[in-house]
């Protein structure tokens, strides 16, 4: 069931990306592209790559880091400025960020935070305290 949710997220983002590719008119060149055209292309592409990587890694921050690094590498390649140095720099930054975000999971059974914990009733053990409490209530 968990894999199905992640797969549906990937398919949904892929559907949005394919809709953008086929329905939004592409610019003639990079300089004439509007901010809307750039954002509407790269945001669904980033989400699609992130959710695809998340199918295998199972941790969204790390998947986003790897998806974003792949997007940067492909953008550098498409602009024909990707060389060994820039590729190594992007990969090293991606590895460092990957190590920076360790997998942290919240424990499922935290003490005192579940719905089935019974709250103890307040009881007065001393008869003297009971009589004072009853006098204060009446008076």
C-alpha positions in Angstrom: 0.0 0.0 0.0 2.8 2.4 0.8 4.6 1.6 -2.5 1.3 2.2 -4.3 1.0 5.7 -2.8 4.5 6.6 -3.8 3.9 5.2 -7.3 0.7 7.2 -7.7 2.6 10.3 -6.7 5.2 9.6 -9.4 2.5 9.0 -12.0 0.7 12.2 -11.0 3.8 14.3 -11.3 4.7 12.5 -14.6 1.2 13.3 -15.9 1.6 17.0 -15.0 5.1 17.1 -16.6 3.8 15.4 -19.8 0.8 17.8 -19.9 3.3 20.8 -19.7 5.5 19.3 -22.4 2.6 18.7 -24.9 0.3 21.6 -24.1 2.5 24.6 -23.2 4.0 26.4 -26.1 7.8 26.2 -25.9 9.9 29.3 -26.3 12.0 29.8 -29.4 15.2 30.1 -27.4 16.3 30.3 -23.7 16.6 34.1 -23.8 13.0 34.7 -25.1 11.6 32.3 -22.4 9.4 33.9 -19.8 9.7 33.1 -16.1 6.4 31.3 -16.2 7.6 29.0 -19.0 10.8 28.2 -17.2 9.1 27.5 -13.9 6.2 25.5 -15.4 8.7 23.3 -17.1 11.3 22.8 -14.3 9.1 22.4 -11.3 7.1 19.4 -12.6 10.4 17.9 -14.0 12.0 18.2 -10.6 9.0 16.7 -8.9 8.9 13.8 -11.4 12.6 13.0 -10.9 12.3 13.3 -7.1 9.3 11.0 -6.9 10.9 8.5 -9.2 14.1 8.4 -7.1 11.8 8.2 -4.0 10.5 4.9 -5.3 13.9 3.4 -4.6 15.3 5.4 -1.7 12.1 5.8 0.4 13.2 9.1 2.0 11.9 12.3 0.4 14.7 14.8 1.4 17.4 12.5 0.0 15.3 11.9 -3.1 14.9 15.6 -3.7 18.7 16.1 -3.3 19.4 13.4 -5.9 16.7 14.6 -8.2 17.9 18.2 -8.0 21.5 17.2 -8.7 20.4 15.1 -11.7 18.4 18.2 -12.9 21.5 20.4 -12.5 23.7 17.9 -14.4 21.2 17.7 -17.3 20.8 21.5 -17.4 24.6 21.9 -17.6 24.7 19.2 -20.3 22.0 20.9 -22.3 23.8 24.3 -22.1 27.0 22.5 -23.2 29.0 23.7 -20.2 29.2 20.4 -18.4 32.8 19.3 -18.1 34.7 17.0 -15.7 35.2 19.8 -13.1 31.6 21.0 -13.0 30.3 17.4 -13.0 32.6 16.4 -10.1 31.6 19.6 -8.2 27.8 18.8 -8.6 28.3 15.2 -7.6 30.4 16.1 -4.5 27.9 18.6 -3.4 25.1 16.0 -3.9 27.0 13.4 -1.8 27.7 15.9 0.9 24.0 17.0 1.1 23.0 13.3 1.0 25.2 12.7 4.0 23.9 15.9 5.7 20.3 14.6 5.8 20.4 11.3 7.7 17.4 9.1 7.8 15.4 10.1 10.9 12.1 8.3 11.6 9.7 9.1 14.4 9.1 6.2 16.6 5.5 4.8 16.4 5.0 4.1 20.1 6.0 7.3 22.0 5.2 7.0 25.7 2.1 9.0 26.6 1.2 10.0 23.1 -1.3 7.3 22.1 -5.0 7.4 22.3 -5.4 4.4 24.5 -3.5 5.7 27.5 -5.8 5.8 30.5 -5.6 8.9 32.6 -5.6 8.1 36.3 -8.3 9.6 38.5 -7.3 12.0 41.2 -7.9 10.5 44.6 -7.5 12.0 47.9 -6.0 9.5 50.3 -6.5 11.4 53.5 -10.0 11.7 55.0 -9.0 15.2 56.3 -8.4 16.4 52.8 -11.7 15.0 51.6 -13.6 16.8 54.2 -11.8 20.1 53.4 -12.7 19.6 49.7 -16.3 18.9 50.4 -16.6 22.0 52.7 -15.1 24.2 49.9 -17.5 22.9 47.4 -20.6 23.6 49.5 -19.5 26.9 50.8 
